[in-house]
């Protein structure tokens, strides 16, 4: 639950302004908003009318497509409201509305059939962690839901690792915990399908993610994004997290470009001996450092420019008000 449709509209307007002010790079990291059902139409109208580059999603869905099921919301209804994503199997749904694996399989299939992306939530309680079976538990939850999907359907899923003990408690998992779980899930998917399918599945971390820990979590190689809970209710905190995600994404893109340059250089100097390889590695490392420094500099510059524009806007309003 959380915000009503009026509060959600105000939140989106402020959030969009903060992103514009920071010159947010929407090509670097995608942002999806998943409000309660009652907010979806208001959010859809605002996103479409303002041409905001935000995706929309829902917090739950019925496994039934149509019929006399009072209170249910079908995947087809969500598509009409502009949704691209649906959260499936969140720990609070599993706990308070007992949803078993069979039910979640049907929900995932309904979402995929409607052309949307399911975000399957998995994660252990403190009891499983105490027993030392947290990775097996999370991997088992994934396997039980996706094992009968086609390669293409599996590749269109997102999986959110959300340790139950961390949700809403302010106790986030460590970056290593998040990486270990993400890697275990990806390795399991590679065995079940292929490495290509496993690499296409986006694996998120959720559980007390905030501006303070977002960078360290996102820097882990198998963590592709964050499913943000409480911090997403504060537009300023959420915008900070999004900017951090964009920064990490740009760094990854530059690192990949650097890797390709190294591979190309290694091919060009093949047979020239070790000296050529070492020189190539050293020059690319320096390039990586320079690229990261440039990225941080660009981010700072963009923020300063945004603040300057904000001040100029306020000055203009004051002049207009007093006829100066």
N, C-alpha and C positions, 0 to 999 in steps of 0.2 A: 504494500500500500504506500503510504506517505503522502505526496502532494495531491491536492485536488486540481481541477483543470485550470482554475484561475491562477493558483500558485505556480503550476507547471508552465503556464504561458509567460509569467513574469520571469521565472527561472531561465527559460530558453532565451528570452530577449536579452537578459543580462549576460548570460553565458555567451551568446553570439557576439555581443558587443566586446566582451573581454577577449575573445579569439581574434576579432578584427583588430582591436587595439594592439594586440601582440603580433600581428601579421602572421597568423598561424598558417603553417604549411600543410594544407589538407592532402596534398599528394604524398606526404611522408607517412602520415598515420591516420587511419580512419577512425571516426567517432560515431558510436551508435548510442542512442538514448532509448531507454526502456521503461517508460512510465506505466502507471496502472491503466487498466482498460478505459476508465472514464476520461483519461487525459489524451487518449490517442488521436481523436478527431481534432482537438484543439491544436495539438502538436503538429499534426499533419498539415493543417491549414497554414500555420505559421511557417513551417519549413518550406512548403511549396510557394507561398506568396512572397516570402523574403528570399527565396532561392538559396536557402542555407545548405551548405554541403555537409549535412548531418544525416545519418541513417536512423531509421526508427525500428523499434522492436517491441515485443510484448513480454510480460513476465510469466505467462503461462498460456496453455492452449488446451482445448479438448481434443481427445483422440477421435471423436466422432465428427464426421463432416456435415451431416444434416439429420433432421428428425426431431421428435418430441423429447428434447433433453433440456428442460427448463434451467436456465442459468449458465449453460455451457456456451463457450465462444469458440467457433470453429476456425481452422487455419485459413479457410477461404474468406471469412469475415476480416481477418487480420490483414490479408493481402489487399483488400479493398481500402483499408485504412493506411496503406502505404508501408506496411511492415516488411522488413527484410530479414529480421532475426526473431527468434523466440527462445526464451530460457526454458529448458526442460530439466526437471529433476533437481531443482534447487533444494538444499538441505531443509529449508523451512517447509517446503511442500512435502518432502518425504516424511518429515516429523509430524506436522500438524494435519496433513491430508494424506494419510498413508498411501503413497504411490509406490507400487512394486515395479520390478524390472519389466514385467509383461506390459504393464500400463505405459511405461516410459518408451518401450519399443514402439508401441502404437502411436504415441505422440510424436516421436522422432519421424516415423514414416509419414504421418499426416503433414508435418511441417515441410519435409522434403518434397512430397507430392504436390504441395501448393507452390513450390518454387522458392521457398525461403530456406534460411540456414538455421538449424537447431544449435543451441549452445547447451551442450550436455554438461551438467554439474556433477562432479564426483569429489570424494574426499572422505577422509577417516575422522572418526571421533577421537577423543582423548584416550578412550579405552583401547582402540586398535593401535594407536601410537604407543601406548604403554607396553603392549604385547610385542611391538616391533614388526607388525605386519602392515604398516600403513601403505607401503608401495604396492604390495600384493592386493590389498583391499581396493585401492583406487583403480588399479589396472583391471581387476575383476569386474568392477562396476562398469567400466568402459566396454569390456569384452561382452558382458551380458546383454548390452544394448545394441552394439554395432555388428556383432559377429555375422549376421545374415544379410547385411547391406551389400549392395554392389560397390565396386571400386569407386564409381563416380559419386554415388550417394555418400559414401564414407568420406571422400575428399571434400565434400561440401559442408561437412560438420565443423563446429568449433567445440573444443572440450575445455571446460574451466575446472582447474584443480582448486577446490575450495575446502581446505581442512576445516571441519565443523568447529573444532575448538578455537579457531581463529576468527570466525565470523562474528562481527559486532562486539568483540571482546577487547579490541585494541591490541591484541597479541598476534602480530603477523608472523607467519612462518619465515624462517631465514631464507635468504636468496638460495643457499645450498639446498634447503628443503624443497623449495619450488623447482629448482633445476633437476633435482633427483627424481621428483614425481613426473615432471614434464618429459624427461628423458625416458623414464620407464614406460610411460604411456606411448611415446612415439616409437620406441623399440618394439612394444607389443603390437602396434598397428603395422609396423613393417613386416613382422612375422605373419600377421593375419592377412595382410594384403600385399603391399610392396613398399619399398623405400620411397618410391615416387609418391604414392598415396599418403604415406606417413608424413612426408615433408610438406605436402599440400594442406594437411590439417593444421589449423591454427590452435595452438594450445595456450590458454590464458591462465593467469593466477588470480585468485580472488580470496579475500580474507584480510580485512583491515588494511587494504592498500591505501596509501596516502602520499602526499607530496614528499614526505621525508624518506620513505623507503622505495618509491617508484623507480628511481634511477637504478638502484642496486638490484632490484628484482628484474627489471627489463634488460639489464646488461647480461643476464644469463642466456646462453646460446639457444636453449630450447623453449624459453618463455617468449611467446610472440605478442603478448598484450596483457591487459589487466581487465578483470571484471570488477568494477569499483562499486562498493556499497555505500556506507555512510558518508564517505568523503564526496560522493557524487551529488549529495544534497546541498553542498556549499559550492556555488558557481565559481568562486575564486579558487578554491582548492581543486575542483575538478578541472578547471582550465589549466592550472599549473601542472597537473598530472598529464594532461593531453600534450602540453608543450614539451614535457620531458620525454614522452613517448615519441614525438616527432623528432626530437634531437637524437635519440637512440637509433631510430630508424635511418636517419641520414648518415649516422656514423657507420651503421651496418652496410648501407649501400656503398659508401666510400671504401670500406674495408673489402667488400666484394670486388669493387673495381680495381683496387690495389692488388688483390689476389690474382685477378685475371692478367694484370700487367706483369706480375711476377712470372706467371705461367708462360706468357708470351716471351718475356725476356729469357727465361730458361730455355725455351725452344730455340731462340735466336743464337744463344751462346753454347748450345750443345756441342760437346767435344772440345771446348776451350779450357777445360780444367776447373778445379775448385775455386780459383781466384775469381773467375767470372761470376760464379754462383754467389760467393760471399759478397762481392761488390753489389750485385743486383739486390740481394736481401737487404743490405745496409741502406741503400738509397731508397728502397720502398718503405722501410721502417721510418725514415726521416719524413717521407711524404705523408705517411699515416699520421704522424704527430702534427705535421703542418696542417693537414686536413681537419683534424679534430680541433686545433686551435682556431682555425678559420670558422668552423661551425659555431663554436662557443662565442667568438667575436661577433658573428652575424646575429646570433640570438640576442646578445646584449645590445647591439646596435638597434635591432628591431624594437626591443622593449623601450629603449630611450626615445626612439622616434615616436613610438605610440604615446608615451607620456607627454612629449612635446605637443603633439597634435591635440591631446586631451586638454592640456592647459590652454592652447590657442582657442579651442572650442569654447571653453568656459569664459575666457576673456571676451570673445565675440558676443556671447550671450549677455554678459554684463553691460557691454557697450550698447547693444540693442535695447536692453531694458531701460537704461538711463539716458538714451538718446545721445550718446557721446560720439 
